[in-house]
Amino acid sequence: MSNSDFDKNGIDSYGIHWLQYAAFAVFGFAIFMTWAFFFDERFHNFIMTIFKIINCSGFNCNGAY
């Protein structure tokens, strides 16, 4: 990992910090997941199943699963 385009402060030659790249990637992933949740029925059902499993993991199940 010694060959890096970032300086000791984490800034590349364009003046962009590496966390700005990470934030851009996370934001793009969040946009895609939001789109998939509302427009892909299979993905929506998958996420809702995960929420039901998390909700019934030992606390407050109330017959949700």
C-alpha positions in Angstrom: 0.0 0.0 0.0 3.0 2.3 -0.3 2.0 3.4 -3.9 -0.8 5.8 -3.3 -2.1 8.9 -5.1 -3.1 10.5 -1.8 -0.8 12.7 0.3 -0.3 12.3 4.1 -3.5 14.3 4.7 -5.6 12.0 2.4 -5.9 14.5 -0.5 -5.3 13.5 -4.1 -3.8 15.6 -6.9 -7.3 17.2 -7.7 -7.7 18.3 -4.1 -10.3 15.8 -3.2 -10.1 14.0 0.1 -10.6 10.2 0.1 -13.6 10.4 2.4 -15.3 12.5 -0.3 -14.9 9.5 -2.7 -16.3 7.2 0.0 -19.3 9.5 0.6 -20.0 9.6 -3.1 -20.0 5.8 -3.3 -22.3 5.5 -0.3 -24.7 8.1 -1.6 -24.9 6.4 -5.0 -25.6 3.0 -3.3 -28.3 4.6 -1.2 -30.0 6.1 -4.3 -29.9 2.7 -6.0 -31.3 0.9 -2.9 -34.1 3.5 -2.5 -35.1 3.0 -6.2 -35.0 -0.8 -5.9 -37.1 -0.7 -2.7 -39.9 1.2 -4.4 -39.8 -0.1 -8.0 -38.7 -3.8 -7.7 -41.3 -5.9 -6.0 -38.9 -8.8 -5.3 -36.3 -6.5 -3.6 -39.1 -4.8 -1.6 -40.3 -8.2 -0.3 -36.7 -9.2 0.5 -36.1 -6.1 2.6 -39.5 -6.5 4.3 -38.6 -10.1 5.2 -35.3 -8.9 6.7 -37.1 -6.3 8.7 -39.6 -8.9 10.0 -36.7 -11.2 11.0 -34.9 -8.4 12.8 -38.1 -7.4 14.6 -38.7 -11.0 15.8 -35.2 -11.6 17.0 -36.2 -12.0 20.6 -37.9 -8.7 21.3 -41.4 -7.6 20.5 -42.5 -10.1 17.8 -46.3 -9.6 18.1 -46.9 -12.3 15.4 -45.2 -10.3 12.6 -43.4 -13.4 11.2 
